[in-house]
Structures are given as structure tokens and as C-alpha cells.
Amino acid sequence: MLEELRQQVVHANQAIVQHGLVMATFGNVSAIDRAQGLVAIKPSGVPYASLTPADIVVTDLDGKIVAGALRPSSDLETHLVLYRAFPTLGAVVHTHSEHATIWAQAGRSIPCYGTTHADYFYGPVPCTPALSAQEVQQDYVRNTGEAIVRCFQSANLDPESIPAVLVAGHAPFCWGATLNDAVHHATILEFVARMALHTEALAGAGNGIPQYLLDRHHRRKHGATATYGQGKSINK
């Protein structure tokens, strides 16, 4: 099972390149085997095209390496903080995708300006407060994860309903129950970030769509009453 997980993590890391979400080696994908308490993550600085399953580093939830000869991603501890804090997460994707990173660099959450956004994110995609000098100097990577967790907890946000965050001055992190979900959310995040930027260019900054429209579109794809797709309910 571990080798299968490493293979899947290779494919997911290469998928974020194919989706145009990274350049050079600016990004990483990890996945967790909850039963074993093990996390598989991209090695630091290794080009995506050359990745093999043997390159993928496996650690426990404390960051101790249990498989792999390479150094893990420099963002490992951020991923581990998220896995420890949010037990429903099965995979985490970190990119520096252009438009989502623009919002992060501006220190702004992405407003929900339309139903495309609402289909995937139940409200604005939040941006964390900037880390303090002390947080950066003492344990930057772990404190990045802690800032994300505080951002969600302080605003009472559900990481399943909003599977993405912007780290101020840095870039986005996305997640999902599976690797496919996490990569998909990262792809959609970049799409809605680009649309939001263009929306503000035309109409100026606004508060987003009304709550009733946000509710209608998010709930048709998520939760017990979802009607989108070919699940148990086929009502439109």
C-alpha cells in the first residue's frame, strides 16, 4: 500500500505541472495514509518530470523519515500541521499558481463573486494574517501551518467546505479527502482567483454574491441534499 501511495503522489505532483499551477519546482503535493499515520511527500527541489516513487519521502506525523533517501519538501511541517489539525484531509497541495498567489501577496481573501466560486468554496477563500518576525525566525514552516489553522478556527470555517487558503505574502495551500480532490481544488482555486481579479478590474471590489445564491449553489453539489451529478438523487 505504501508503494501505491508513493506512486499516486508522483502522479499528483506531475498533475499540478500539467494543469499549469507551478513553474520550476515551486510547489509540492503530499498524501496521508491515516491507518498507518504516514505521509508521503515530494522531495525538495527535485524536478517534477524526473520524479519516481522511490524519490517520494515518507514520514510519520512527527516528521521522522521512515522511507526515502532524499530530503523532504521544505514545506513538510506545514503539511503535517494541517494533517494533525484537520482529520478529514487525505492530501495537501501547495502551489505558487499565478493568480491565487497574487491575492496572497496582496494579503487579501478571494471574495465569492459568482456561482463558479460557490460551487467549490462556501464563501471567500481566506487569507491568513501575516506572520510576525518572531514566527518567521523561530519555526517558519510550522508556524505557517499554525497560521492556517488559526485562520480557520478563529473564523469558525470548515476546511471541508472551504478546501483552500492563501498564506499572506506567500501562496495557496489546498486540500481534499483524496489526491484527486486536492489537485482539483487547486486547479479550481486558480481559475476563480483569475476571474475574481478580472471582476474587480471591471466592477471594483465588492462583497460578493448574496448568501442565498451562495447557499443554493454550494448545497447542490455538497452535503446530504446535493442534487448535482449522478448520485442517489437525480432531481435538478
KOLKOLVEX-55387 format. One line per 10 residues: number of its first residue (from 0); their letters; for each residue y, x negated, z negated of N, C-alpha, C. Coordinates in pm, 1 decimal, m for minus. Example, Ala and Ser with C-alpha at 12.3 -4.5 7.8 and 13.67 -1.06 7.14 Angstrom:
// KOLKOLVEX-55387
0	AS	m569.0/m1319.0/m780.0/m450.0/m1230.0/m780.0/m330.0/m1320.0/m780.0  m225.0/m1285.0/m708.0/m106.0/m1367.0/m714.0/3.0/m1290.0/m787.0
***
This chain:
// KOLKOLVEX-55387
0	MLEELRQQVV	m121.1/m82.8/0.0/0.0/0.0/0.0/125.6/m85.9/0.0  120.2/m199.6/m69.2/236.2/m286.8/m75.3/269.0/m344.6/61.2  167.0/m383.4/135.6/190.9/m438.1/268.8/248.8/m331.9/362.0  202.7/m208.8/346.0/257.6/m100.0/426.6/404.8/m78.5/393.3  438.4/m86.2/263.9/577.6/m70.2/222.9/663.9/m180.8/282.0  616.0/m302.6/281.6/692.5/m415.1/337.6/714.1/m395.2/488.2  610.7/m345.8/556.4/625.4/m318.6/699.6/729.5/m210.1/724.8  727.2/m105.7/644.0/824.2/1.8/658.8/967.0/m47.1/632.5  981.9/m136.2/537.0/1114.0/m190.8/506.9/1164.2/m277.5/622.2  1074.9/m352.0/687.7/1114.2/m425.9/808.9/1169.4/m329.3/913.0
10	HANQAIVQHG	1095.1/m222.7/942.0/1137.5/m126.4/1044.0/1271.3/m62.2/1007.4  1289.9/m29.1/880.4/1414.5/35.0/837.9/1532.6/m60.3/851.3  1515.4/m186.9/815.2/1622.8/m284.7/832.0/1658.3/m302.2/979.2  1558.6/m303.3/1064.5/1585.8/m316.2/1207.3/1647.1/m188.2/1264.2  1615.6/m73.7/1202.8/1672.0/53.4/1249.1/1822.3/59.4/1227.0  1873.7/2.2/1116.8/2018.0/10.4/1092.9/2094.3/m75.2/1194.6  2026.9/m177.1/1248.4/2087.0/m253.4/1358.7/2089.2/m167.8/1484.5  1977.3/m103.8/1513.3/1967.6/m20.2/1633.2/2068.0/94.5/1631.3  2100.9/143.5/1513.6/2198.3/252.3/1500.1/2342.5/201.9/1497.0  2362.2/72.6/1512.8/2496.7/16.9/1517.5/2567.3/14.7/1383.3
20	LVMATFGNVS	2491.8/5.9/1273.6/2551.1/13.6/1141.1/2580.5/m122.9/1079.9  2530.6/m229.5/1141.8/2555.7/m363.0/1088.5/2587.4/m459.5/1200.9  2655.8/m566.3/1164.8/2669.9/m681.1/1253.6/2629.4/m804.5/1173.6  2590.5/m910.5/1245.6/2540.3/m1031.1/1181.8/2431.3/m991.5/1082.0  2443.0/m1033.0/956.7/2344.5/m993.5/854.5/2412.0/m917.4/741.3  2517.3/m840.7/775.4/2592.9/m765.1/674.8/2523.3/m633.7/642.1  2421.1/m638.7/563.1/2355.3/m515.4/522.8/2212.8/m541.2/478.5  2153.2/m441.8/413.9/2016.5/m456.4/366.1/1959.3/m320.6/331.6  1828.1/m311.5/340.3/1755.4/m189.5/306.2/1646.0/m225.2/207.3  1624.7/m137.7/111.0/1513.8/m154.6/16.9/1441.5/m22.2/1.4
30	AIDRAQGLVA	1320.5/m30.1/m52.2/1243.6/89.7/m86.8/1167.0/61.2/m214.4  1135.0/166.5/m287.6/1064.8/151.4/m415.0/931.0/223.7/m411.7  831.4/159.6/m469.1/703.9/223.6/m498.8/711.1/262.6/m645.5  738.9/389.4/m672.7/759.7/434.3/m810.0/632.6/419.8/m893.8  516.4/439.4/m833.5/392.2/431.1/m909.5/370.8/290.5/m964.5  405.8/190.0/m885.4/386.8/51.7/m928.0/512.1/m9.0/m990.8  626.4/60.8/m975.3/750.7/6.5/m1026.9/796.8/m116.5/m952.5  771.7/m119.5/m821.2/804.7/m236.1/m740.5/902.8/m198.9/m628.8  994.4/m291.2/m601.2/1097.3/m271.6/m499.6/1080.4/m377.0/m390.4  1082.0/m333.4/m265.3/1074.2/m423.5/m150.2/1210.4/m425.6/m81.8
40	IKPSGVPYAS	1263.7/m545.1/m56.9/1399.8/m557.3/m5.8/1410.0/m672.3/94.6  1505.4/m661.7/183.7/1531.8/m765.5/283.4/1567.8/m897.7/215.5  1522.2/m1009.6/269.8/1564.1/m1138.6/217.1/1707.9/m1170.6/257.7  1773.2/m1250.3/178.3/1914.5/m1282.5/200.6/1934.8/m1366.6/326.6  2025.7/m1319.8/412.0/2071.7/m1398.9/525.2/1976.1/m1415.2/640.5  1862.5/m1349.9/637.1/1763.7/m1363.2/744.6/1798.2/m1265.8/856.8  1806.5/m1312.4/981.9/1838.3/m1221.6/1092.8/1737.9/m1107.2/1103.1  1787.0/m990.3/1134.1/1701.6/m871.8/1138.9/1590.8/m883.7/1242.8  1623.7/m941.1/1357.9/1527.2/m945.5/1467.1/1404.6/m1028.9/1432.8  1420.2/m1124.0/1344.8/1308.7/m1213.8/1313.1/1230.4/m1171.3/1189.3
50	LTPADIVVTD	1268.3/m1060.8/1126.8/1201.2/m1018.5/1004.0/1053.7/m987.0/1027.1  972.0/m1029.5/932.6/830.7/m992.2/930.5/799.4/m933.9/793.0  689.0/m861.3/780.4/653.3/m808.2/648.3/642.9/m916.7/540.9  595.3/m1034.3/578.0/582.1/m1142.6/480.4/717.2/m1190.6/430.3  823.1/m1168.6/508.5/957.8/m1209.2/466.7/1014.4/m1118.1/358.0  970.8/m992.8/356.5/1026.4/m894.9/263.0/990.5/m935.5/120.2  1091.3/m938.2/35.1/1073.3/m980.5/m103.3/1042.1/m858.7/m189.5  944.9/m872.9/m276.8/906.1/m764.3/m367.0/936.0/m807.0/m509.8  1006.8/m720.1/m582.1/1039.3/m748.7/m722.7/1002.3/m630.0/m809.4  1000.1/m653.7/m940.4/989.5/m540.6/m1031.3/1129.6/m486.9/m1057.7
60	LDGKIVAGAL	1141.2/m386.0/m1142.7/1270.6/m321.8/m1166.1/1364.7/m406.5/m1251.8  1314.8/m519.4/m1298.9/1400.0/m614.6/m1369.6/1443.2/m729.5/m1279.3  1399.3/m725.4/m1153.2/1438.0/m828.7/m1058.2/1345.1/m948.1/m1052.6  1233.1/m944.2/m1124.1/1136.8/m1053.9/m1118.9/1057.8/m1047.3/m989.1  1057.0/m1157.2/m914.7/987.1/m1160.4/m786.1/836.0/m1163.4/m809.3  766.5/m1071.5/m743.1/620.9/m1066.2/m754.0/552.5/m1095.8/m620.5  628.3/m1094.9/m510.4/572.9/m1129.5/m379.4/686.3/m1172.9/m288.0  656.7/m1273.6/m205.0/756.2/m1323.3/m110.5/808.4/m1459.3/m151.9  828.3/m1546.0/m52.0/871.9/m1683.6/m77.7/1021.6/m1702.9/m57.7  1090.0/m1601.5/m7.0/1231.8/m1614.3/24.4/1317.8/m1555.8/m87.4
70	RPSSDLETHL	1444.7/m1589.4/m81.9/1541.0/m1534.9/m178.9/1573.9/m1391.1/m140.4  1571.1/m1298.6/m235.1/1601.7/m1158.5/m200.6/1749.0/m1140.0/m167.3  1780.9/m1027.7/m108.2/1919.2/m992.2/m77.3/2009.4/m1017.0/m197.3  2128.9/m1063.5/m169.8/2226.1/m1085.2/m277.6/2268.4/m954.0/m343.6  2237.0/m840.6/m280.0/2270.1/m709.6/m336.6/2154.7/m650.1/m416.8  2051.0/m727.8/m441.5/1932.1/m674.6/m508.3/1965.5/m599.7/m636.2  2046.2/m659.9/m722.8/2069.7/m598.3/m853.1/2140.4/m463.9/m841.3  2225.8/m447.4/m738.6/2288.2/m316.6/m716.8/2180.9/m212.6/m685.5  2088.0/m247.8/m597.3/1978.5/m156.9/m564.1/1898.5/m121.4/m689.8  1868.1/m222.4/m772.5/1786.9/m197.6/m891.3/1857.2/m104.6/m989.5
80	VLYRAFPTLG	1987.6/m122.4/m1006.9/2063.8/m33.0/m1094.3/2052.2/111.1/m1045.2  2063.6/129.9/m913.8/2055.2/265.4/m858.2/1916.5/325.0/m879.0  1812.3/246.2/m857.4/1676.9/297.4/m878.8/1653.0/334.8/m1024.8  1705.5/255.4/m1115.2/1686.5/285.0/m1258.0/1764.4/408.9/m1300.5  1883.0/427.6/m1243.4/1969.5/538.4/m1285.3/1934.6/670.4/m1218.6  1887.7/663.7/m1094.0/1862.1/784.5/m1015.0/1713.4/790.7/m979.4  1632.0/856.5/m1058.6/1486.2/850.7/m1040.2/1433.4/918.4/m914.3  1514.3/997.0/m845.3/1465.4/1061.5/m723.2/1481.1/972.4/m599.8  1548.3/859.3/m614.2/1569.8/772.2/m499.0/1440.0/701.5/m460.8  1411.7/702.2/m329.3/1297.2/628.1/m277.8/1337.5/509.3/m194.2
90	AVVHTHSEHA	1464.0/507.7/m148.8/1512.1/398.2/m64.4/1664.0/391.5/m72.0  1717.2/271.0/m53.6/1861.1/247.7/m55.6/1899.2/166.9/67.3  2008.5/207.2/131.5/2061.6/137.4/248.6/2204.8/94.7/219.7  2231.6/m32.6/239.0/2368.2/m84.9/226.1/2409.9/m140.1/360.7  2522.6/m92.2/412.3/2574.1/m143.3/538.8/2721.9/m177.1/522.2  2774.6/m236.7/626.4/2919.6/m252.2/638.9/2962.4/m181.4/768.0  2908.6/m61.8/788.4/2940.8/12.9/910.0/3092.4/33.3/918.2  3145.0/23.6/1038.0/3289.0/6.0/1057.8/3375.1/112.5/991.1  3351.6/238.0/1023.0/3444.5/342.1/977.8/3425.7/376.7/830.6  3303.0/377.7/783.4/3281.3/400.7/640.7/3342.6/286.8/558.9
100	TIWAQAGRSI	3334.2/166.0/610.7/3392.1/51.9/540.0/3545.0/57.8/540.6  3603.0/111.8/645.6/3749.0/130.1/648.5/3792.9/218.4/531.5  3721.3/328.9/509.0/3754.6/416.9/396.0/3735.6/343.6/263.8  3629.1/264.0/253.2/3605.3/188.3/130.5/3716.3/86.8/105.8  3759.4/19.5/211.8/3866.1/m79.6/197.9/3998.8/m14.4/160.1  4017.0/109.1/202.9/4137.7/183.4/166.1/4127.0/241.5/24.7  4006.5/233.7/m34.6/3986.7/289.4/m167.7/3992.2/440.1/m170.7  3949.1/502.9/m60.4/3958.3/647.8/m50.0/3822.5/711.8/m30.4  3801.6/823.5/m98.3/3685.4/906.9/m70.2/3702.5/971.8/66.0  3591.2/1008.4/128.7/3597.1/1074.1/260.0/3597.7/1225.1/238.0
110	PCYGTTHADY	3707.9/1293.3/267.9/3712.7/1439.1/247.4/3614.0/1511.3/339.2  3570.1/1627.1/294.8/3482.4/1709.3/378.7/3570.2/1794.9/470.1  3598.9/1743.1/587.7/3688.8/1811.5/679.8/3618.2/1912.9/769.7  3486.9/1914.3/768.4/3420.3/2007.9/858.1/3275.0/2030.6/821.0  3212.3/2118.1/897.8/3076.7/2159.2/865.5/2973.7/2050.5/896.5  3004.8/1958.4/986.7/2913.1/1847.3/1012.4/2893.7/1765.8/885.0  3003.8/1737.7/819.5/3000.3/1667.9/691.0/2925.4/1752.5/587.4  2957.5/1881.4/580.7/2898.8/1969.9/479.5/2747.6/1982.6/492.5  2696.3/1968.8/613.5/2552.1/1977.6/633.9/2476.3/1869.6/557.3  2541.6/1757.1/531.3/2472.9/1643.4/470.1/2526.4/1603.4/333.8
120	FYGPVPCTPA	2655.4/1625.8/310.4/2718.4/1581.1/185.6/2791.4/1699.8/124.2  2752.8/1735.0/1.4/2807.7/1853.9/m63.1/2940.4/1821.0/m130.4  3038.9/1796.1/m46.1/3172.1/1760.7/m92.6/3211.8/1623.6/m42.5  3328.2/1574.8/m86.7/3373.4/1442.9/m42.7/3272.0/1334.9/m79.4  3261.6/1235.7/7.7/3182.2/1116.8/m26.3/3271.1/1030.3/m115.1  3233.6/1009.0/m241.3/3325.9/945.6/m335.1/3341.9/796.2/m311.4  3456.1/746.7/m353.6/3482.6/603.1/m355.9/3498.1/561.9/m502.0  3432.1/457.5/m540.1/3439.8/410.0/m677.5/3578.6/353.6/m707.7  3618.4/350.2/m833.4/3734.7/270.9/m870.6/3708.0/122.9/m841.7  3813.0/47.0/m823.4/3797.7/m96.6/m801.2/3741.2/m163.4/m926.0
130	LSAQEVQQDY	3654.9/m261.2/m906.7/3602.9/m337.0/m1018.9/3713.3/m425.3/m1077.1  3706.9/m446.6/m1206.8/3802.4/m534.3/m1272.8/3768.7/m680.1/m1244.4  3864.3/m768.2/m1272.4/3839.5/m911.2/m1255.8/3722.3/m955.7/m1342.4  3714.7/m903.3/m1463.0/3605.6/m940.0/m1552.0/3471.5/m894.1/m1497.4  3466.1/m772.5/m1441.9/3341.2/m721.6/m1385.3/3295.4/m806.3/m1267.5  3389.5/m851.5/m1186.4/3354.4/m934.3/m1070.9/3306.8/m1071.8/m1116.5  3374.0/m1129.3/m1213.3/3343.1/m1265.3/m1256.6/3214.3/m1274.2/m1336.6  3183.1/m1170.4/m1415.3/3070.0/m1180.2/m1507.0/2935.7/m1148.2/m1441.7  2926.1/m1036.5/m1374.3/2798.9/m997.3/m1311.8/2829.9/m899.8/m1199.4  2888.5/m951.8/m1094.5/2946.5/m870.1/m987.9/2847.2/m771.0/m927.8
140	VRNTGEAIVR	2728.5/m817.6/m893.2/2634.2/m732.5/m821.3/2582.1/m620.1/m911.0  2545.4/m654.4/m1034.2/2501.9/m549.1/m1125.8/2615.2/m451.9/m1155.6  2736.1/m504.7/m1175.7/2849.8/m417.7/m1207.0/2887.7/m327.5/m1090.1  2857.2/m371.6/m968.4/2876.9/m283.6/m852.8/2788.8/m160.0/m865.6  2662.8/m181.4/m900.3/2573.2/m67.8/m921.3/2617.1/19.5/m1037.1  2660.8/m43.6/m1145.5/2707.0/33.7/m1260.6/2830.6/116.8/m1225.8  2919.0/62.6/m1141.7/3037.7/137.6/m1099.0/2998.6/261.1/m1019.1  2894.7/247.6/m936.6/2846.4/362.7/m859.5/2791.5/469.4/m953.7  2711.1/426.8/m1048.5/2651.8/521.7/m1143.1/2760.5/592.1/m1223.5  2859.2/517.5/m1272.3/2969.3/579.2/m1348.6/3047.1/677.7/m1262.3
150	CFQSANLDPE	3066.9/642.8/m1135.7/3139.5/729.9/m1043.7/3071.3/866.0/m1034.4  2939.1/866.6/m1023.9/2865.2/992.1/m1012.7/2858.9/1064.8/m1146.6  2837.5/991.9/m1253.3/2824.8/1056.2/m1383.9/2957.3/1113.4/m1431.8  3066.8/1041.6/m1411.3/3195.9/1088.2/m1461.7/3244.0/1212.9/m1389.8  3205.9/1227.0/m1260.8/3245.7/1344.5/m1183.6/3135.3/1449.0/m1177.7  3025.3/1425.4/m1250.9/2911.5/1517.7/m1253.6/2860.7/1546.3/m1112.5  2843.7/1439.8/m1034.7/2795.6/1451.9/m897.7/2644.6/1433.3/m893.7  2581.8/1504.1/m802.0/2436.7/1498.2/m784.9/2404.3/1399.4/m672.5  2332.2/1290.2/m700.7/2302.2/1193.0/m594.8/2211.3/1247.1/m485.0  2144.2/1357.9/m510.7/2065.2/1418.4/m403.7/2153.4/1500.1/m309.8
160	SIPAVLVAGH	2257.2/1563.8/m363.2/2346.8/1645.3/m280.6/2452.1/1561.5/m208.8  2483.9/1446.4/m266.3/2577.5/1352.9/m202.8/2508.7/1216.9/m199.7  2426.6/1191.7/m96.4/2344.2/1071.0/m94.8/2416.1/948.2/m38.5  2540.7/928.8/m80.1/2617.4/814.8/m31.4/2736.6/791.8/m122.5  2786.8/669.4/m119.9/2905.2/633.6/m196.6/2975.7/519.6/m124.8  3105.5/509.5/m147.8/3183.1/396.5/m99.4/3220.6/311.2/m220.2  3201.0/182.3/m210.2/3243.5/91.2/m316.4/3379.7/35.8/m277.4  3478.6/59.5/m360.3/3617.2/24.8/m327.3/3629.9/m122.2/m288.7  3695.0/m144.2/m173.9/3717.0/m279.1/m125.6/3594.1/m345.0/m67.4  3483.6/m272.3/m64.9/3357.3/m332.8/m22.6/3299.1/m256.3/96.8
170	APFCWGATLN	3208.7/m162.3/70.8/3137.7/m96.3/180.4/3050.1/15.9/122.9  2981.4/90.2/211.0/2899.4/202.2/163.4/2759.2/164.1/119.2  2706.6/245.2/28.7/2564.9/247.9/m5.5/2517.6/391.4/16.9  2399.4/405.1/75.5/2338.7/537.2/96.7/2196.5/532.8/44.5  2136.3/648.6/27.5/2000.3/653.2/m25.3/1932.3/781.9/17.7  1805.6/790.7/m17.5/1728.5/910.6/13.6/1593.5/903.9/m53.7  1517.7/1011.2/m42.0/1384.5/1016.1/m101.1/1287.6/924.9/m27.3  1316.1/901.9/101.5/1232.7/815.2/184.3/1321.2/717.6/260.3  1258.1/617.8/319.7/1333.3/523.4/403.3/1399.3/595.4/520.3  1327.3/685.5/584.1/1386.0/758.5/696.6/1508.7/838.0/653.4
180	DAVHHATILE	1499.2/901.8/536.8/1613.4/978.4/485.7/1733.1/887.3/461.2  1709.5/773.9/398.5/1819.4/684.2/364.3/1887.8/629.5/489.2  1809.7/589.7/588.2/1867.7/540.2/714.0/1943.7/652.1/784.0  1887.3/771.8/782.9/1954.4/885.8/846.2/2087.4/915.0/778.5  2089.7/912.9/646.5/2215.2/938.7/574.9/2319.9/831.5/605.3  2277.8/706.8/618.2/2372.1/600.1/652.9/2429.3/620.9/792.7  2345.4/669.0/883.3/2390.2/696.0/1020.4/2489.4/811.8/1023.1  2457.5/919.8/952.0/2546.9/1035.1/947.7/2677.2/1000.8/876.0  2669.0/920.1/771.0/2790.5/880.9/699.6/2888.8/812.0/793.4  2839.5/720.1/874.3/2929.7/650.9/967.4/2991.0/750.1/1066.5
190	FVARMALHTE	2912.2/846.7/1111.4/2961.1/947.1/1206.0/3072.8/1031.3/1144.6  3051.9/1080.4/1021.6/3154.4/1166.0/960.2/3276.2/1083.2/916.1  3254.5/955.8/882.4/3368.0/869.3/847.8/3459.6/850.3/968.2  3399.6/832.1/1084.8/3479.1/817.1/1206.7/3553.2/946.0/1240.0  3485.4/1059.6/1227.5/3550.5/1187.0/1257.1/3663.3/1216.3/1159.0  3643.4/1183.0/1031.5/3747.1/1207.7/931.3/3871.4/1124.1/960.0  3849.4/1000.8/1003.7/3962.7/914.1/1036.6/4042.7/973.2/1152.4  3974.7/1022.0/1254.6/4042.9/1083.4/1369.1/4107.5/1216.7/1329.7  4042.5/1291.0/1241.6/4100.1/1417.7/1195.6/4234.5/1393.8/1127.9  4241.0/1292.8/1042.7/4368.0/1263.5/975.6/4472.7/1210.8/1073.3
200	ALAGAGNGIP	4428.8/1142.9/1178.6/4524.1/1096.1/1279.3/4591.1/1213.9/1348.9  4517.7/1324.5/1368.0/4571.7/1442.5/1435.8/4643.9/1537.1/1340.2  4587.3/1556.8/1222.9/4636.2/1663.5/1135.3/4695.0/1613.7/1003.6  4683.6/1485.4/977.0/4728.0/1434.3/847.9/4622.7/1457.0/740.9  4641.0/1393.3/626.9/4544.9/1407.3/517.9/4547.1/1548.9/463.7  4429.4/1601.6/436.7/4418.9/1737.7/383.9/4314.9/1746.3/274.4  4289.3/1867.1/228.1/4195.4/1888.7/118.7/4054.0/1919.0/165.5  4035.0/1936.8/295.7/3902.5/1966.8/347.1/3879.3/2115.4/364.9  3758.9/2149.2/407.3/3725.6/2288.8/433.3/3715.5/2365.6/301.7  3730.8/2499.0/306.3/3720.4/2577.6/182.6/3580.4/2573.0/123.2
210	QYLLDRHHRR	3571.9/2594.8/m6.7/3445.9/2584.1/m79.1/3339.1/2677.5/m23.1  3379.6/2799.9/16.4/3279.0/2895.0/64.8/3213.4/2848.0/193.8  3288.5/2775.6/278.1/3229.9/2723.9/401.4/3142.0/2603.0/372.4  3186.5/2518.0/281.5/3104.2/2405.5/237.2/2971.7/2457.2/181.7  2978.3/2559.8/93.6/2857.6/2617.3/35.3/2763.9/2670.4/142.4  2819.7/2744.4/235.7/2737.0/2808.7/339.4/2661.3/2704.9/421.6  2730.2/2601.5/462.5/2664.7/2503.8/549.8/2569.8/2411.6/474.9  2605.0/2371.6/354.1/2514.1/2283.0/282.4/2386.8/2357.3/241.6  2401.3/2480.8/196.7/2286.0/2554.8/146.1/2192.5/2601.8/256.3  2242.1/2608.3/379.2/2149.4/2648.1/486.1/2050.8/2536.8/519.7
220	KHGATATYGQ	2079.5/2411.8/475.8/1990.4/2300.5/504.2/1923.8/2243.7/379.6  1969.6/2285.7/260.4/1919.6/2224.9/137.5/1890.7/2331.2/32.7  1789.3/2305.3/m49.1/1759.6/2393.8/m160.5/1659.7/2502.9/m125.9  1633.7/2586.8/m225.4/1529.2/2689.1/m213.5/1561.0/2795.2/m109.4  1690.2/2816.8/m80.1/1727.8/2921.9/15.0/1760.3/2867.8/153.3  1725.2/2741.9/180.6/1755.4/2682.0/311.2/1688.9/2759.5/423.8  1761.7/2776.1/533.0/1709.8/2850.2/648.0/1704.0/2766.7/774.2  1757.9/2644.5/768.1/1760.9/2558.7/886.5/1623.7/2497.3/912.6  1586.1/2487.4/1039.3/1461.6/2422.0/1076.0/1343.3/2516.4/1073.8  1223.6/2457.8/1066.9/1100.5/2535.4/1079.8/1021.0/2536.8/949.7
230	GKSINK	1092.3/2560.1/839.0/1025.2/2571.9/709.9/967.4/2710.4/691.5  951.1/2749.4/565.0/889.2/2879.6/536.7/976.8/2995.5/584.4  1107.7/2979.7/573.4/1195.6/3087.3/616.8/1241.3/3062.0/759.8  1241.9/3164.6/842.3/1289.2/3147.8/978.8/1411.7/3232.6/1004.1  1470.3/3284.9/898.7/1591.9/3364.6/915.6/1709.6/3274.7/950.2  1794.6/3319.6/1035.2/1914.3/3242.8/1071.9/2023.6/3263.7/969.5
***
